[in-house]
């Protein structure tokens, strides 16, 4: 896993966006569909990727003081 | 369509997407006079042309078709009157809309017909209404008269009755008086009979007075005028009347009154005023002057006076007469009401149709007033803007009109070449309309420039979702919006309602906002402030030790939580430390990317308006400036995240320094460039890179500031030195049209623009632009931190609601726990809807809008366009409906 996953999913997203350029030729308004698809995929990927990266090598650890210990 | 390669992915010239506004052309129509009305009618139904006012210097009263407009104004006034009458009388208006009559072309005879019928109806209704009013007034007078007759008789008997009790001597006289016989049996209830005035204060006195008067009457045997006035007055005024009379007549009066049980309508009030309680009164005073004074006072207090004969039998006759007249009048009034109802019902069937037709005709003549009316040539010249793609549709409409009119002379459409700026027509459908509206609220796109509305469709809901991220709230929002969208036809009335209009017209925006909020809620791992454990967590809590108050730490496992924030953070007490850092960094990264998109949109604009200088000398330095500072920041954020700062090498030594602070790094990059503290260095060559980037950014500033104006000045000098002046491109000559006899040359010379190359002006503009960009690059990037701030507020609020309102009810013990849970859930859910979805939703909406309007738009957007408003009957009818 690790950072490489983010990279490869990124490549996949770029591929999807690229494909979206050619996928919507039959629609009445291909520009609309293309733009919406590309922007959606790009923004969703960015959000996921940043969240994943933020938790890859965390600097602080979670602490709690109300843990119930099972006996 | 042939297969398109990447090169054709750019917008073509006649595009119908909303990336750019439509290509508009200025068209000129040569319309023969007899076809004119039909043509405008057809174009109005089509709604694709915006006419220009060719008679701008002429006032409204001097235009050619002002009489026709007046005529239709008059008809509309009559229709409004009829409408008001219908509403008043409560007749039901049929929604019978004769769409055939309304939508097809109407001949002048049809219009005249309609006008006659409306005038006839209006005349009849008016007459009936006037007659009703008169008779109603009469009716009230007769009723009051009847009451006065009844009450006054009884007052007479009461007085004579009392007199007989007090004075046995005059009692015999009284017995002889015909007044002793009561006319009508009246029950003597204390409530309704009250003698005020002199009677109570000095009862004996008045009795004597009455007795002496009666004695005098009996003695002389003739009818003396006992000097009274009688009438009707509102109940609450009777005390005032008594007081004023007492004071002004110095006690030489006697007032008696009786309340009338049934309320009577006040004649002086308007129609429909509530009936008022009144009393019949009688005031005795001797002497004409006193009586006159009493009359004036009574009338000034709003009393109506009725003459009552003192003799009993005359009163009896009067009463019978009045009552028969009342019956007759009631019959007539009923007939009148029935006749009016019939008339109005006949009108009600057609009134919606007529109103629509009249409004359309009026709009047609208003449009005709804009045309150039050439009386000699018997034709009208119209000029207007329309989308180039719509010209075929307009041509066919013109043909239809010619057919309708039965004419053989066709209307000619002629496209003009012009450099005038056309209005902006962005062809939206019901999905894109909402997003375009929020862009237009900031500024309508200039004709030909890139329309941010296209990108707003996704970026706006996404930025909203970053601030609103909660799976549960997003789901509720999606649900509501989906309902609005699925039932949009049935809910179309909401578009007219003031309070619901915004939600209805923004239903697709809310739908997308909800869907994206569900996604970000899933990533933030927040569902109604709870966390989900969909995937395997990347942290492990210890199992051996723990307990209340004992601080434990989780240990990191090999894998990371696959999608979203690890649920282990949800239970942690230091979770805010992590989420704040994460959200802030994410906001900056996404903000820089959003702004980059904005800057890059300058390129299509520059290419479209053929200003390549803008690309090389504005776009490139701006991009380099932004990237060298904030692109570097984004790089370091990702770098810091990707580095395992606690990795140990084979010997167990830490391979990296302790994680450096990025904020300090950025600050010291500016404060002490070229030197990076060893203990804070993230990678080799960092000092060199930072210096390089700083110098690059520094170089970009004069580049942005000076190069473009200097190049423009050099080009201008080249042009003027070669002897070319600045030509005025605003002379427009319209040549003769085919098929029209004679040449019509309309040459419109607009003002020659002065040679407007002012170097100082351009320099100032450019320096403002540069300074603005450089300063804004910092403030706008920081502005994106609101994405973090609002999502923090939302999460905390949601957490508070859960843990303070609903959670305690789950923990209580006792038999009333189910009720407590029900109540707690109800309160929690209502507050969730009201505060979290309603208030926070509006707040996040506003902030996302601000981010678009300021941070995104000021990178590329001009927004100085004028919206295209075609001449459309639909718009006219909608506007009229709104005003009602």
HADDOCK unambig.tbl for C-alpha pairs under 7 A between the chains (distance, minus, plus):
assign (segid A and resid 3 and name CA) (segid B and resid 642 and name CA) 6.50 0.50 0.50
assign (segid A and resid 29 and name CA) (segid B and resid 17 and name CA) 5.87 0.50 0.50
assign (segid A and resid 31 and name CA) (segid B and resid 17 and name CA) 6.09 0.50 0.50
assign (segid A and resid 32 and name CA) (segid B and resid 17 and name CA) 6.62 0.50 0.50
assign (segid A and resid 32 and name CA) (segid B and resid 454 and name CA) 7.00 0.50 0.50
assign (segid A and resid 36 and name CA) (segid B and resid 458 and name CA) 6.10 0.50 0.50
assign (segid A and resid 39 and name CA) (segid B and resid 458 and name CA) 6.40 0.50 0.50
assign (segid A and resid 40 and name CA) (segid B and resid 458 and name CA) 6.40 0.50 0.50
assign (segid A and resid 48 and name CA) (segid B and resid 523 and name CA) 6.92 0.50 0.50
assign (segid A and resid 48 and name CA) (segid B and resid 563 and name CA) 6.57 0.50 0.50
assign (segid A and resid 48 and name CA) (segid B and resid 564 and name CA) 6.63 0.50 0.50
assign (segid A and resid 50 and name CA) (segid B and resid 586 and name CA) 6.62 0.50 0.50
assign (segid A and resid 51 and name CA) (segid B and resid 564 and name CA) 6.01 0.50 0.50
assign (segid A and resid 51 and name CA) (segid B and resid 565 and name CA) 6.72 0.50 0.50
assign (segid A and resid 52 and name CA) (segid B and resid 563 and name CA) 7.00 0.50 0.50
assign (segid A and resid 52 and name CA) (segid B and resid 564 and name CA) 6.84 0.50 0.50
assign (segid A and resid 53 and name CA) (segid B and resid 641 and name CA) 5.81 0.50 0.50
assign (segid A and resid 53 and name CA) (segid B and resid 642 and name CA) 6.36 0.50 0.50
assign (segid A and resid 54 and name CA) (segid B and resid 582 and name CA) 6.37 0.50 0.50
assign (segid A and resid 54 and name CA) (segid B and resid 641 and name CA) 5.53 0.50 0.50
assign (segid A and resid 55 and name CA) (segid B and resid 560 and name CA) 6.65 0.50 0.50
assign (segid A and resid 56 and name CA) (segid B and resid 560 and name CA) 6.07 0.50 0.50
assign (segid A and resid 56 and name CA) (segid B and resid 642 and name CA) 6.97 0.50 0.50
assign (segid A and resid 57 and name CA) (segid B and resid 641 and name CA) 6.54 0.50 0.50
assign (segid A and resid 57 and name CA) (segid B and resid 642 and name CA) 6.81 0.50 0.50
assign (segid A and resid 57 and name CA) (segid B and resid 643 and name CA) 6.68 0.50 0.50
assign (segid A and resid 57 and name CA) (segid B and resid 644 and name CA) 5.17 0.50 0.50
assign (segid A and resid 61 and name CA) (segid B and resid 553 and name CA) 6.55 0.50 0.50
assign (segid A and resid 61 and name CA) (segid B and resid 554 and name CA) 6.31 0.50 0.50
assign (segid A and resid 62 and name CA) (segid B and resid 553 and name CA) 5.90 0.50 0.50
assign (segid A and resid 62 and name CA) (segid B and resid 554 and name CA) 5.76 0.50 0.50
assign (segid A and resid 62 and name CA) (segid B and resid 569 and name CA) 5.97 0.50 0.50
assign (segid A and resid 62 and name CA) (segid B and resid 572 and name CA) 5.19 0.50 0.50
assign (segid A and resid 62 and name CA) (segid B and resid 574 and name CA) 6.24 0.50 0.50
assign (segid A and resid 62 and name CA) (segid B and resid 575 and name CA) 6.60 0.50 0.50
assign (segid A and resid 63 and name CA) (segid B and resid 551 and name CA) 6.50 0.50 0.50
assign (segid A and resid 63 and name CA) (segid B and resid 552 and name CA) 5.56 0.50 0.50
assign (segid A and resid 63 and name CA) (segid B and resid 553 and name CA) 4.57 0.50 0.50
assign (segid A and resid 63 and name CA) (segid B and resid 554 and name CA) 6.51 0.50 0.50
assign (segid A and resid 63 and name CA) (segid B and resid 572 and name CA) 5.07 0.50 0.50
assign (segid A and resid 63 and name CA) (segid B and resid 573 and name CA) 5.86 0.50 0.50
assign (segid A and resid 63 and name CA) (segid B and resid 574 and name CA) 6.23 0.50 0.50
assign (segid A and resid 64 and name CA) (segid B and resid 551 and name CA) 5.50 0.50 0.50
assign (segid A and resid 64 and name CA) (segid B and resid 552 and name CA) 5.59 0.50 0.50
assign (segid A and resid 64 and name CA) (segid B and resid 553 and name CA) 6.74 0.50 0.50
assign (segid A and resid 64 and name CA) (segid B and resid 571 and name CA) 6.78 0.50 0.50
assign (segid A and resid 64 and name CA) (segid B and resid 572 and name CA) 4.84 0.50 0.50
assign (segid A and resid 64 and name CA) (segid B and resid 573 and name CA) 5.25 0.50 0.50
assign (segid A and resid 65 and name CA) (segid B and resid 547 and name CA) 6.96 0.50 0.50
assign (segid A and resid 65 and name CA) (segid B and resid 548 and name CA) 6.03 0.50 0.50
assign (segid A and resid 65 and name CA) (segid B and resid 549 and name CA) 4.89 0.50 0.50
assign (segid A and resid 65 and name CA) (segid B and resid 550 and name CA) 4.93 0.50 0.50
assign (segid A and resid 65 and name CA) (segid B and resid 551 and name CA) 4.27 0.50 0.50
assign (segid A and resid 65 and name CA) (segid B and resid 552 and name CA) 6.13 0.50 0.50
assign (segid A and resid 66 and name CA) (segid B and resid 547 and name CA) 5.90 0.50 0.50
assign (segid A and resid 66 and name CA) (segid B and resid 548 and name CA) 4.77 0.50 0.50
assign (segid A and resid 66 and name CA) (segid B and resid 549 and name CA) 6.05 0.50 0.50
assign (segid A and resid 67 and name CA) (segid B and resid 546 and name CA) 5.51 0.50 0.50
assign (segid A and resid 67 and name CA) (segid B and resid 547 and name CA) 5.23 0.50 0.50
assign (segid A and resid 67 and name CA) (segid B and resid 548 and name CA) 6.53 0.50 0.50
assign (segid A and resid 68 and name CA) (segid B and resid 546 and name CA) 6.57 0.50 0.50
assign (segid A and resid 68 and name CA) (segid B and resid 547 and name CA) 5.37 0.50 0.50
assign (segid A and resid 69 and name CA) (segid B and resid 543 and name CA) 6.33 0.50 0.50
assign (segid A and resid 69 and name CA) (segid B and resid 545 and name CA) 6.58 0.50 0.50
assign (segid A and resid 69 and name CA) (segid B and resid 546 and name CA) 5.75 0.50 0.50
assign (segid A and resid 69 and name CA) (segid B and resid 547 and name CA) 6.00 0.50 0.50
